[in-house]
Each structure stands twice: as structure tokens, then as C-alpha cells.
């Protein structure tokens, strides 16, 4: 069994805000997303930029425990749902 610790739980707000500002300055044309594994799903822990899943697995992206509309672009989701630290957290 894995212990799940969200970035929001493990790093103070000020440090997350500073990191977000640093990334925004470096990449102003990009969306800043933190991808975290939801506790209840049986996929490998996310510790790399790439993960391997079997072809039978499906991936669903949730923002604030809600599945965004499939036609909505990520920049709209980011503007509506980003955290006070400047990151968009998806599970």
C-alpha cells in the first residue's frame, strides 16, 4: 500500500508560488500543470515524465474531482481552476 502525499500537502504555499512564478517567467506561453495520481485508482505511481500502461487501462483527467468537458481547451480549464499557487492540479 502506498502513502499518497499531494504536492499541496507536502510543500508550503509560498514555495509553490515561488516555483510557479519562476516557471511562468521561463515559459510564459505554457500552462503549468501538476499531475497527481488519485488514491483510489490502480495505476503505477507517477514519478517520471512517461508512464507505461496496459492497453486495457483508461486514463481520465479530473480537476477538482470533476471531469472537464471533452471539448474544453486546457487553457480555459487552467484559467477557471488554477490554484492560488498558480498551478493547475489534475488527477
N, C-alpha and C positions, 0 to 999 in steps of 0.2 A: 504494500500500500504506500502511495506517495503522499507527502505532505505538500499541499498546494499553498504557495505564498505569492500573492499578487504583487506586482511592482508597486502598486499604490500602497500596499500594506508594508512593504519592506524598505521603501525609500521615502524620506520626508518630502513634503510638498516643495520646499524651497530648492532642494537638489533636483527634483524632477522639472521644475520650472526653469532652472538654470540650464539643464540639459536640453530642454525643448527650445529655449531661446538660441542656444548655440547651434542646434541643428537647423532652425529656421533661418538663421543668418547664413549658414553654409549652403543650404538648399531651399531658397525661398519659393521655388516653383513646385515643391513636392508636398505631399500630405504626410503627416507624421503619425504613424500608427504603431501601437503596441499590440501584438497578438499574444493572447494568453489562452491556455487550454482550459476549457470548462471542466470542473471537477468531475462531473457525472459521466463523461464520455470516455470510451476505451480506445484512445489513440496514444501513440508514444508521446512522451514529454517533448515539448518544443525547446530545443537547446541549440538549434542550428538554423541557418537560413533556408535549408531544404529539409523536408521530411519525406520518408517513403511510406506510402500506404498501400494496402492491397487494393486491387481493382473493385472489390466488393464494398469498400468503405465510401461514405459520402461525407462531404465537408459542408457545414452550414456556418455562416458567419453571423454572429449576434452582436448588437450594440445595445448596451443597457438591457440585456436579456430579451431583446426584440429583434426579430428577423427583418432587416430593412427591405423595402420593396425591390424586386429584382431589377427594375428599370432605373432605379435611382443611381446617379453617379456618385462616386466616393467623395468627391469634393463637397457635395451637398450634405452628405451624411456627416462629414468632418465638421462643417460649419455649424450644423444643428446639434451635434452630440459631443464635440470635443470636451475634454475635461478641463478644469481650471488650470491644470499644469501645461496645457497646450497640446497634449497627445489625444488621439482617438484610440480608445481601448476597445478591441474586439475580441470575442471569444469564439 
